[in-house]
Amino acid sequence: MDFSDNYLLTLGTFLPMVGVLVMLFIPGTQEKLHKEIAILTSGATLAVGIWTLTMFDYDRAGTLQFAVDEKWIDVIKSNYTIGIDGISLPLYILSMFVTFLVVIYSWDNMPDAGNPKAFLMLTLVLQVGMAGTFIAQDLVLFFVFFEVVLLPMYFMIGVWGGEQRQYASLKFFLYTMFGSALMLVAFIALFIVTKNNAANPDEASFAFSWFTENGRNISDNTALWIFAGMFIGFAVKVPMFPFHTWLPDAHTQAPTVGSVILAAILLKLGTYGFVRIAIPFLPQAAHDWAPIIAVLAVIGIIYGALGCLAQTDMKRLIAFSSVAHMGFVMLGISTLTDIGINAALFGMVAHGLITGMLFFIAGSVKERYHTLEIQRLRGMLLQVPRLGWILGFCAMASLGLPGLAGFWGEFPAILSSWNPAEGLNEDLFRVLTVIAALGTVLAAGYLLWLYQRTSFGTPSPEFVGNGPAHGDAHGHDDGHGHDELHDVNTFEWISWTPLLIAIVVFGIVPSLMFDVFDPAVQGLVDSLSGK
C-alpha cells in the first residue's frame, strides 16, 4: 500500500485538529492570526479532499476504498476501521467544502459575542466529527464521531446565538442525547444478538462488514426492536416528524455559521445513518419499517410546508423548509429502491448546498437590517439588488426548479415512491406520492411568498436614508444609528460563489453525482433483496 491507501482519509479527517492545537497556544487577542490559521487549516483539509477525489477509483465506486483496519479497543472488539465508497465520498467532500466556506465568511462576519478563537476552534472540531462520521466503518467509531459534533454545536448556539440561545441549545442537546442513547442501546443489542447467533462468535466485532453478513440471522421480532432504537436515534438527527421540534429553535437562535453547518451537514448524519447502517444491517426490519418511515416523511413534507407559511421570521421559515426537504430524502430512502436511495443521496447534497446558502443570506440580511422579520424586509431588490437576486436564485433552487440541483433530489424521490420495492404496500406508497407532489406546490408557495415579501415593493421607511437602526434579537429598534446598507461584499462573494456554481452545475449535469452514488446504491439494493 502507498501513502494514500494508508493515511489519506485519516489525514483528511484529523488535519483540522492541527489548526486547533496551534490556536490553543496563541492569545485570543490576535484575532486576525486565528482567522488566518482557520482558513489555512480548512483550506488544506479541502485540498486533501480534492486529492481524495482525484485518487478515488470511480470504476469501483461500489466498493470500499482507502480502507484501513487497525486495532483500537480490543476488549470490546472495536477497531479503527475506515473507508469510503460512492455513497460517502460526496458527503465527505461536502463537509470539507462547507467548512472552508464558512471560515472564509467568518472573516468579516464574526458573531457579536466575541472570542473568535474559541468560535473558530469549535468550527474545526465540528469538521473532524462530520468527516469522521462519513468514513467510519466500525459502529463504536461511528458513534464517537457522531457524538463529537454535539458539544461544539451546543456551545455555538448557547454562547454565540440569539436572545433565546440557552433554551435552544439545551433543547438541541437533550433531543440529540435522547436519540443517541437509544441508538447506542440498539448498537450494543445488535452486537450481542449477532454474536450469540453466529457460527463463530469469537470473530464478532463492531465492524460494519460483520453486521452486514450476520444481521439476517436475527429473529424478525428482535430485529424490529433494534431497528426501532436506530430509527429514533437517526430520526432525531434528520430530524423527522415528530422529532423535529428542536430544529426551528436551534436554527433561529444559532449564529450564521452554526445554521449553515447544521443545515448543510449535521442533518445529513441522520439520513446517512439510515442508508449506511440501519437498512443494510437489518434488511427485513427495514422492509417492515419502510411504510412507517414513508408516512412520517410525507407528514413532514406537508407539516414543514404549512409551518413555513405561518412563519414571520425569515430564518425560522428556512428552518421549517428543512423539515419538508428532509421529508423528501426520507421518502426516497423508504422506497428501498435504487432510484429512491439515489434521489435521497442527491437530495442530501443538494439540500446542503441550497439551504446552507439560504442561511448564509439570512445571516447577511440580519447583519445589514438587524432584523429577520419578513414584514420589515421589503424592497431588497432596490436597496441591496445583488443580495436580492441571489435570494431569488436560491429560492428557485429550493423549490425544485428544473435545471437547478434541488430538482434532482425531489423529483426522482416522488417518482420512486410510485413503484416501491417488491413486497411494500404499493397502494399506500402511491397515495403518499400524490400527497408528496402537493408538497412541492406548497414549497413554491412559501418560497415565492417569502421572496415577494422581502425583495419586492418599496423599502420600509425605517431602512431608507442612513440605513437601519440597531435592534435586539427580535429586530426592535434600540435607537442607535447604522451605516448605509451595503450590497454583497468581497468575503461573501468568495464564500458564496462556489455554492452558487455547484447548484447550477449539479442541476444541469446531475450524472456527476448519480454516477458516483449509483454503483454503491445498486450493491445496497441487491443486498436487501438477497442477491
N, C-alpha and C positions, 0 to 999 in steps of 0.2 A: 504494500500500500504506500502511496505517496502522501505528502503533507495534507493535500486537500481531502483525501479519504479519511484521515485520522482526526484532523483538527479543525476543518473548515466550519462545521456547524457550531462547535464549541467556541471557536473564536468569534463567530458572528453573534452568538448569544451573550457571551460574558464580556466582550470588549467594552460595553458601556460602564462596567464596574471599574475599569481602569480610570475613566474620567471621574467617577465618583470618589475613588481613593485619592486622586490628585487634588480634587477640590476640597477634600477634608482638611488638607494641610495649608490651605490658602485662606487668609482672613476674609470674612464675609463682606468687608468694606470694599474689596476690589471687585465690584460688580461687573465691570467690563471684561476682566480676565475670566471670571466664571462663565460669562456668556460665550466667550471665545472657546474655552475648553469644552463646553457643552456642544457647541456647533462642530468643533473639530472631532469630538468623540462620536457624536451621532452621524456625522458625515463619513468617518472612517468605517463605522458599522454598516452604513448603507453601501459603501464601496465593497465590503466583504460580501454583502448580499448580492450585489451585481456580479461579483466574481462567482458566487454560487450559481447564479443564473446561467453564466457562460459555461460553467463546468458541468451543469446538470445534463444528463443524457435523456433528451426528450423522447427518444425512441423506446426508452424503458421507463416512461413516466408512471407506469402502473406498479413498479417495484421500488423497494426501499433503497435509497442511495445515500452515500456518505455515512453509512451505518457504523456506529461504534457500540461495543458491548463490553464494558469494563466492570469489575467487581466494585460494589459500593457498600451495601449493608447486608453482609452475608447472613446475619442472624434472622432476618425477615425475608430472605430470598429476593432482595431488590438490587438491581444493577443500574449502573449509569448506561442506559440503553437509549440511543438516539438515532434518528434517521429522518429522511424526508422523501416524500413522493409527490405525485401530481396534485393530490388533494391539499397537502400542507404547504407546498412551495409558494403559491401566490399569497397566502395569508402571512407566511413568514416574512416575505419581502414587504408586504403592505405594512407590517408593524414597524419595520425599519424606515420605510418611506415616510410614514405619517410622523414618526418621532422626530426625524430630521426636519421636517417642515414646521412642526410646532415649536421646535427650538429656535428656528430662524424667526418665526413670527414673534416669539417672546422677546427678541432683541429690543423691539420698540413697543411691546405691549405686555410688560410685566405687571402682574396683579398688584393692586394698591397696597396690600397688606405688608409688602416689603419682604426682606430676606430672600433675595433671588438665589443665593447659594443653595439654600435648602430646597427651594422650589425646583431648580434645575437638577439637583441630585435625585430628587424623587422621580422626576421625569425619566431619567436614565435608568433608575431601578425598575420602573414600570416596564421599560423596554426589555429588560432582562427577563422579567416574568412572562411577558407576551410572547417573545420569541421562543423561550424555553418550552412553553405550553405546546407550541406547534411542532417542535422537533422531538418531544418526549415519546419514547416507545416502551415505557415502564409506568405502571399505574401509580406507584409511590412518587416517582419523579414527576409525573404529570400533575399529581395533586400538589406537590411542593410548588411547582411553577405557577399552577392555577391560583394558589393562595398568595404567592409573592405579590401579586398585583393589588391585593386587597388593602394593605396598610398604606402604601403610597397614595392611592386614590382617596382613602378615608381622610388622610391629612390634607390632601389638595383641596377637598371640599370643605373640611372642617376649619382650616386655617385661612385659606385664600378665597373662600366662597362668599356668597351674598349674605343678606341680613339673617336669613333662616338657615345658615350653613351648619350649625351644630345639630339641629333637628334632622336635616337632610343627610349629613354624614353618618349619624347614628343609625338612621333608618337603613341606609345603604349597607352599613356594616352588619347590622343584625339580620337583615334579609339574606345577605350573601353567606354569612356564617351558618345560618339555619340550613340553607340549601347545601352548603359544603359538608356539614355534619352528616346529613343523610346520605350524601354522595360517598363520603368516606366509609360509612357503615356498609353501604352497598358494595364498595370495592373489597372490603375485608370479607364480607359474606361470600362474594364471588370467588375469592381466592380459596377460602376454606372449603366451599362446596366442590369446586373443580378439583381441588387436591384430593378430597375424600373419594371422588368418583373416578379418579384417574387410574389407569393400569399401572403407572409408575409414579406414585405420589412424591418420591424423592426428587423428581425432576421438576416439580411445581415451582413456579416463580411468578413475579408480578409483571413479567414481560407481556406485551400485547400479543405476541405470537402464541404464547401459552393459552390465553383466553380464547383466541380465535379458533384454536384447534380443539379446545375442551369445553367451550361454552355450550355446545349442543348436547353434552352429556347430562346436563342439569334437568331435573324434572320440570314440567311446564309450570306447575304452581309456584315452585321456588323461584324459577326464572322471572315470573311475573312480579313477585315481590321485590326481587333485586333490581329489576328494571324500574320499578316504581321509585326506589331510592335515587337511582341515577336520573330519572326523569325530573324529579323535583329539584335536585341539585343543578342540573343543566338548565331547566326551565326558568329558575330564578335568575340565572345569569343572562338569559336571552334578551329580555325577560318575556315569557309568555303570559297571556291572560290565564288565571287571575293573579299571577305572581309579579305583576308589572308595576305595582303602585310606588315602589321606591324610585323608579326611573325618572318620572317628571320632576320630582323634588330634587333628586341628585343633579340632573341636567340644569335645572333652573338656577340652583344655588352654586354650582361649580364654576370656577374660573374658565375662561375660554379654552385654554389648553386642556384642562380636565374634561370639558364637554367634548372636545374633538377626539381625544384619545378614547374616552368612554364609548362614544358612538362608533368611531371608526374601527376599533379593535376589540375592546373588552366585551362588547355584546356578542362578538363572534366566538368567544371562548365557549359559550354555551352551545351554540349551534354546531361548532366543530366537535364538541364532546359527543353530541348525538351521532354524528357521521363517523367519527373515529373510534368511539368506544361502545356506546350503548347498543347501537344497531348491529355492528359486526360481531360483538361478543355474545349477544343474546338474540339471535335472529328470530326465533319463534316468538319470544316475548315482544320483540319489536313489531312483528306481524299482528299480534293481539292488541298491542297498544296503539297501532297506527290510526285507527278510526278516532280514538280519543284525542290524539295529537292533532289530527286534521280538524276536528270540530273546534278545539280550543284555538287553533291557529286562525280559523276563519272568524271566530268570535273576536279574536284580537284584531283582525283586519278591520272589521266593521266598528268595533268599540274604539279603536285607535283613531279612525277617521272621524267618527262622531265627536270624540274628545277634542280633536283638532278644531272642529267647527265651533266649539264652545269656548276656546281659549282667547284671552285678551292680551297675553304676553307672548311675544314672538318666540322666545327660547322654549317656553313650555309647549307651544304648538309644535315646534320641530321635534321635541322630545316625544310627544304623543304620536307623531308621524313614524317614529322609530318602532313603536309598538305595532303599528299597522304593517310596516315594511318587513319586520322580522316575522310577522304572521305569514307573509308570502314565502319566506325562506322555510319556515316550519311546515307549511302546506306541501312544498316541493319534497321535503325530506319524508313526510308521512306517506307519500305515494310508494316509496321503496322501489322506484324505477330509475333507470339511468337518466332519463330526461329530467325527472323531478329533482334528483340529487345534484345533477349538473347545474340546473337552474338555481337551486339553493346556494351552491357554492359561488356561482357567478353573482347571485344577489348579495351574498355576504361582502364581496369585494366592492361591488357597485354601491351598496349602501355605505360602506366605509368611505369611499371617495366623495359621494354626493352629500350625505348627511354631515360628514366631517367638514365639508366645505360650507354647508349651511350654518354650522355652529361657528366657524371662522367669521362668517359675515355677521352673524348675530353679535359676536364679541366686538367687532369693529363698529357696528351700529351703536352698541352700548357705550363704547369709548367716545364716540362723537356726540351723541344725543343725550347720554346719561339717563336713558330710559329704554325699555323694550315694550312699553305699552303700545299696542298696534294702532290704537286710535290717535295717538300723538305723532305717528311717524309717516304722515302723508307727504307726498311731494319729493321723495328721494331722487327721482329721475331729474328733477330740476336743480336740486341743491348738491347732490353727490351722484352725478349721472353714471359714472363708471361702476360705482358700488351698486347702484340700482339695476343696471343691466346685468351685472354678474349675479345678483339675487334672482333676476328673472330667468337667466340661463339655468341656474341650479334648481329653481322651482320646476322648470320644464323637465329637467333630468329626473327629479324626484318623483314626478307624477307618471313617469314611464313613457315619455315621448320617444317614438321610434327614431333611431339614429343616435341616441344617447345611451349611456351604459345602463341606466335604470330599467329600460325596456326589457333587456335580456335576463333580468332577474325575475320580473313579474310575469311576462307573457308565457314563457315556457313552463313556469310553475303552475299557472292556471291550466295550460294545455295538458300537462302531465296528470292533473287531478281528474281529468275526464276518463283516462284509462289507467287506473292504479295497478299495482302489482297483482298477479293472479291470486285469487283467494280473498282479496279485500272486497268489502261491500261496494260494488260498483254504483248502485243507485244512490247510496249516501254520498259518495265522492262526487257524483255528477250534480247533486243538489248543492254541494259545497262549491263546486266550480262556478255555478251561476251566482251564488252569493259573493264569492271572492271577486268575480268580474264586476259586480256592482261596487265593490270596494274601490276599484280603480276610478270609477266615476266620482265617488266621494273624494278620492285623493285629488283629482283635478279640481274639484270644488274648493276644498280648503286651501290648496296651494295657490290657485289663481286668486282666490279671495284675499289671502294674505298679501300677495303681490300687489293686487289692486289697491288695497287699503294703505300699504306702506309706501308705494312708489308713485302712484298716480295722484293727480289732483294738485291743489295749491298747498305749499308748505304751511305748517301751523305757525301762527304769528309769533309764538314763543321762540321759534328757531330761525326767525328772519332777522337780518341785521348782523349783530355780533355773534350770532350762534347761540346754542342752547346754554341754559344755566346748569350749574352742577345740581345733582339731585341725589336722593338716597336710593336704596335698593329698589324702591317702587317708583322711582322717577319723579318724586315730588321735589319741587324747587326749593333749594336752600338759600337762594339769594345771591350766590356767587357767580360772577361772570365767567365767560369761557371764550376761547379764541374762535376765529372764524371756522366754520365747518370746512373740512378738507376732504378731498376725494382719496382714492386708494393710494397709499404711499409705497415707497420702494420695497420695504420689507414684506408688505402684504402682497405685492406683485410677485416677489421671489417665492414666497411660500404658497401662493395660490395657483400660479400658472401651471406647475406640474400636475396639480389635481384637475384643473380645467381641461388640460390637454388629454389626460388619461380618460376622463369622462367621454370625450369625443372619440378618441381612438378606439376604446373598447366598445363604444356604441356602434361604430362603423365596421370594425373588424372584430366581432365577438369571438371568432375562432382562435384568436391569440390566447384566450383563456380556456375556452372549451377544449381545445386540443391538448392542453396540459392536464385539465381535470379528467377528461373522459376515460383514458386507459385505467386509471386508478378506480374511478367510479364503476367502470364496467366490471372490474375484478371484484369490487364490493358487492354489486348486484348479483353477480354469478354465485358468490359465496352464500348469499341469502337464499338463493333458490337451490342450493346444494350441488351446484355444478362443479 
